[in-house]
Amino acid sequence: MTIIHANDPTTKVLSYLYELRQDISARITEASTNSDIQRAIRGDNTIMMLGHGNQYGLFSKPDKNGEYKRFLITDRHVQFLRDKTCIGIWCHANEFAERYGLHGLFSGMIISELQEAIDYDIHATKEEIDAEMEKFTRRLNDCIDSFGLAETSIRMRGLDDVKSELTIFNYNNLYYYE
C-alpha cells in the first residue's frame, strides 16, 4: 500500500489508518515531488490518500499563513489512479472520485476542525471534535481491516455511539465506489 499524507499537524489523527500496517511500500509527504508521487502510485495496487482537500484533490501541507498552495493529488494523477484500489479520506474526496470514476472508499465532507463545524452549522466544541475524530479514525481503520472497503461505509454508520450532530454528519459521509 502507498500512503500519501502530508505532515500536517491538523490531520495527524489520520495516521491511525496506517501506523501499524505492515504492507506499506511507499510513504509520500509534502517533501515528495510530483514524479515521486506518480512513481509510487504506478508501483502499487492500493493507494491511501489522507489529509485536507476539496473536490479538486488532496492538499499538501499549509504554508506559514495556513494556506494550501500545493496539491499532492489532482486530476493529473487520475490516469495513474483509475485501475487502483483507492482510499481517499479528505473533505469532498467523494466528489473527486465521482468526477474521475475512481474505485474504493472515499469521504465526503468530514468535520475535523472547529471552523469546519462553524461553516456547516454543526454545534460542537473543539474538544468534542478532537475526541470524536480520534474515535472515528480508529473505527475506520478497524472496519477497513475487518470488513474490507465495500462494507466499511455501512458498518461505520452503525458504530456511531454518540449520535450528536457532529458524529451523525461524519459517520454518514463515507462512500464506496465499485
ABEGO torsion letter per residue (X at the ends): XBBBBBBBAAAAAAAAAAAABAABABBBBAABBAAAAAAAAAABABBBBBEBBBAAEBBBBBBAAGBBABBABBAAAAAAAAABBBBBBBBGAAAAAAAAGBBEBBBBBBBABAAAAAAAGBBBBAAAAAAAAAAAAAAAAAAAAAAEAAAAAAAAAAABAAGBAAAAAAAAABBBBX
